[in-house]
């Protein structure tokens, strides 16, 4: 954090952004994510996806708590983002076995395969994901979802030793360098501040509103925004230059939204965007 940053009495994190003190909440708790998924599933066409996510978040919470029980991680070097296999290996078999009981059929087959694999194969999956060496084949997309589901809580636990919620012109996460899974708009004085949410460690960082997070395009006419009437607090921010898009959750329109959950709940917008030739900057845990 920059000088002047800190935790307020309300639990909000105070950031000094371009000379202004801005309060933002910490990462939503797993309980908040589960509650929001269950709430949305009651009146959403994506209820099956949300039901899966609420159960997945419960499994992730168990991993996060188990990692916390191993002790406090010492402050890591800013250039180090380690995969601590000795902490992860004991937790992966139970997680992936539980995943087979809740996930869709295609992911279930891969989860079952990894549940019965030896430790070296399990470690290879996690290492390839962590190093960014999984390919874009259909099979590896499923493997990516399995690895991402398990490593998200680890990345959040690891990120606790770092400060990344600051203004930056970087499109990738300032903590772990992963791409953003969605954007968020928050109240800031007489306007709205844009943040990006990391697809891995769930860190949030500020990013200029009129700039593509993929290619850096800043021309207004090349950055169309598509907002559905049915879900006015979620929109598609697209780029005509690179043909990529990101979904934005507008908390000024719905303050109850939990960005990572509401992004997942609007899978129909992904189908709409792809039918018009756009691709997503980063896939979520459901490979959407």
Number of C-alpha atoms within 10 A of each C-alpha: 16 13 7 12 18 15 14 11 7 8 12 14 18 20 22 18 18 9 8 11 14 18 21 18 12 14 15 12 12 19 13 16 22 21 15 21 27 19 13 18 18 12 9 13 14 16 17 12 19 25 18 17 24 22 19 22 21 15 20 20 18 16 23 21 13 15 19 14 9 9 8 12 13 9 11 14 10 12 8 9 15 11 16 10 12 8 13 18 14 11 16 21 20 12 20 24 17 18 23 19 13 16 20 14 11 10 21 20 14 18 26 17 15 22 20 13 13 11 14 9 12 19 17 11 18 24 16 15 20 18 9 11 11 17 13 10 9 9 13 16 17 21 23 27 21 26 22 22 23 24 23 20 24 25 21 16 18 25 20 17 16 16 14 19 25 20 20 16 13 15 22 20 23 22 25 22 15 19 20 28 24 28 28 27 21 18 17 15 8 6 10 15 18 22 25 28 24 25 24 24 24 25 26 27 25 22 22 18 14 14 19 24 26 22 13 16 16 16 13 10 8 16 19 12 13 15 15 11 9 7 13 13 20 27 21 22 22 25 27 16 15 15 19 21 26 27 29 25 29 22 18 17 14 13 12 11 22 21 26 23 21 23 24 25 23 19 15 13 20 19 13 12 21 15 10 9 10 19 19 20 18 19 19 20 22 20 14 14
